[in-house]
């Protein structure tokens, strides 16, 4: 429930370990509410949300689940490295973890630049680097490629694939349907309902279409 309105209606899903699931649907269909519920930032009126076998929002999950919101949610008036170092400090980790997270998103050349001087794609990478501190097993990314040019989007999706190949489970929301081609499975939403949750190849075969 949000503002007294029921947003999600009897939805149920399970995400595979080491995979990318694309949460696809139009703006306002409930994608962000679902992600916030999985993070534990959104109370649910009923049902159960479990992450890695624990109730969503459990303190133990704070080091194992990472979340990036639609807007840039890091400090704009300090550098990339300073932002990542702040999150590393919260986790009790040292400078080596800062270097690791920045390298994962390929921002080594921009590490000392203020966030407000970065391009949109670089800002998204900086936010992702902060989320990757501590090597979380689950990544919940809310429209991380919105507003980015095609080349930057492709580069970010390549990063997401590397993370999944290393064992992370990613749920990535988007309203750009062609991004489904980067996902192992697609979870289609509309008006708070799930329309499908299956591999893209199976969805296109079942519906007799060439793409999502």
C-alpha positions in Angstrom: 0.0 0.0 0.0 1.2 3.5 -0.8 -0.9 6.6 0.1 -3.8 4.3 0.9 -3.7 2.7 -2.6 -3.0 -0.9 -3.3 -0.1 -1.0 -5.7 0.8 -4.7 -6.0 -1.8 -7.3 -6.4 -1.1 -10.9 -5.3 2.3 -11.0 -7.0 4.8 -13.8 -6.5 8.2 -14.6 -8.0 11.5 -16.2 -7.3 14.8 -15.0 -8.7 17.6 -17.4 -9.7 21.1 -17.0 -8.2 23.7 -15.6 -10.5 21.1 -14.3 -13.0 19.7 -11.1 -14.4 16.0 -10.6 -14.3 14.6 -7.6 -16.1 11.6 -6.0 -14.4 9.9 -4.4 -17.3 6.7 -2.3 -17.6 5.4 1.2 -18.1 6.0 4.0 -15.6 3.6 3.8 -12.6 3.0 0.0 -12.9 4.6 -0.8 -9.5 8.2 -1.6 -10.3 9.7 0.8 -7.8 7.3 -0.3 -5.1 8.2 -3.9 -5.7 11.9 -3.2 -5.5 11.5 -1.1 -2.3 9.5 -4.0 -0.8 12.3 -6.4 -1.5 14.9 -4.0 0.0 12.7 -3.7 3.1 12.1 0.0 2.7 8.4 -0.4 1.8 6.0 -2.0 4.3 3.7 -4.6 2.8 0.0 -4.9 3.8 0.1 -8.7 3.5 2.1 -11.6 2.2 5.8 -12.5 2.7 8.9 -11.1 1.1 12.0 -13.2 1.7 15.6 -12.4 0.5 18.3 -15.1 0.8 16.0 -17.0 3.1 15.4 -14.0 5.5 12.6 -11.6 5.8 13.1 -8.5 3.7 14.7 -5.6 5.7 16.4 -7.9 8.2 19.5 -6.3 9.6 21.7 -9.2 8.4 20.7 -8.4 4.8 22.1 -4.9 4.9 25.6 -6.2 3.9 24.2 -8.7 1.4 21.7 -6.7 -0.6 22.4 -3.5 -2.5 20.0 -1.0 -4.0 20.3 2.0 -6.3 17.3 4.3 -6.8 16.2 6.0 -9.9 17.8 9.3 -9.0 21.5 9.7 -8.2 21.6 9.0 -4.5 25.3 9.7 -3.7 27.0 13.0 -2.7 27.4 15.3 -5.7 29.9 17.7 -4.1 32.7 15.2 -3.4 34.6 12.8 -5.6 33.8 9.3 -6.8 36.5 7.8 -4.5 35.3 9.8 -1.5 31.7 8.6 -2.0 32.9 5.0 -2.3 35.2 5.4 0.7 32.2 6.6 2.8 30.2 3.5 2.0 33.3 1.3 2.6 33.7 3.0 6.0 30.1 2.1 6.9 30.9 -1.5 6.2 34.2 -1.3 8.1 36.2 -1.9 5.0 39.5 -0.4 3.9 40.9 1.4 0.9 41.4 -1.8 -1.0 37.7 -2.2 -1.2 37.3 1.3 -2.6 39.8 0.4 -5.3 38.0 -2.9 -6.1 34.5 -1.3 -6.3 35.7 1.5 -8.6 37.6 -0.9 -10.8 34.4 -3.1 -11.2 32.6 -0.2 -12.8 35.7 1.0 -14.8 35.9 4.5 -13.3 39.6 4.4 -12.3 40.3 7.5 -14.6 37.4 9.4 -13.0 37.9 8.4 -9.3 39.1 11.9 -8.2 36.4 13.9 -10.0 33.5 15.4 -8.2 30.2 13.6 -9.0 28.5 16.8 -10.2 31.2 17.1 -12.9 30.5 13.6 -14.3 28.3 12.6 -17.3 25.0 10.8 -16.6 26.6 7.5 -17.4 29.6 8.1 -15.2 27.3 9.2 -12.4 25.3 6.0 -12.7 28.6 4.0 -12.5 29.7 5.9 -9.5 26.4 5.1 -7.8 26.8 1.5 -8.7 30.3 1.4 -7.3 28.9 2.5 -3.9 26.3 -0.2 -4.1 29.0 -2.8 -4.9 31.0 -2.1 -1.7 31.2 -5.3 0.3 30.4 -7.6 -2.7 26.6 -8.0 -2.1 25.0 -11.1 -3.4 21.8 -9.4 -4.5 21.6 -6.1 -6.5 18.3 -4.3 -7.0 18.7 -1.5 -9.6 15.8 0.8 -10.3 16.0 2.1 -13.9 19.8 2.5 -13.8 20.1 3.2 -17.6 17.2 5.8 -17.9 18.2 8.8 -20.0 21.5 7.4 -21.1 22.8 7.2 -24.6 22.8 3.7 -26.3 26.6 3.2 -26.0 26.6 4.0 -22.3 23.6 1.7 -21.8 25.4 -1.2 -23.6 28.5 -0.6 -21.4 26.5 -0.7 -18.2 24.7 -3.9 -19.3 28.1 -5.5 -19.9 29.0 -4.6 -16.3 25.8 -6.1 -15.1 26.5 -9.3 -17.0 30.0 -9.6 -15.4 28.5 -9.2 -12.0 25.9 -12.0 -12.7 28.6 -14.3 -14.1 30.5 -13.8 -10.8 27.5 -15.1 -8.9 25.4 -12.0 -8.1 21.6 -12.0 -8.5 20.4 -8.8 -10.2 16.8 -7.4 -10.5 16.9 -4.5 -12.9 13.9 -2.4 -13.7 13.3 -0.6 -17.0 10.5 0.7 -19.2 12.7 0.2 -22.3 11.6 -3.1 -23.7 14.7 -3.7 -25.9 16.7 -4.1 -22.7 15.0 -7.5 -22.2 17.6 -8.9 -24.6 20.3 -8.5 -21.9 18.4 -10.5 -19.3 18.2 -14.2 -18.5 14.6 -13.8 -17.5 12.0 -11.1 -17.9 9.3 -10.1 -15.4 6.6 -8.1 -17.1 4.4 -5.8 -15.0 1.3 -3.8 -15.7 -1.0 -2.1 -13.2 0.6 -3.9 -10.2 0.1 -7.4 -11.8 2.7 -9.8 -13.2 1.9 -10.6 -16.8 4.8 -13.1 -17.3 8.0 -14.3 -15.7 10.1 -16.5 -17.9 13.2 -16.5 -20.2 12.9 -14.1 -23.1 13.3 -17.0 -25.6 10.3 -18.8 -24.1 8.2 -15.6 -24.0 8.9 -14.8 -27.6 8.2 -18.4 -28.6 4.9 -18.6 -26.7 3.7 -15.3 -28.0 4.9 -15.8 -31.6 6.9 -12.6 -31.7 10.5 -11.8 -32.7 11.3 -9.7 -29.6 9.8 -8.4 -26.3 
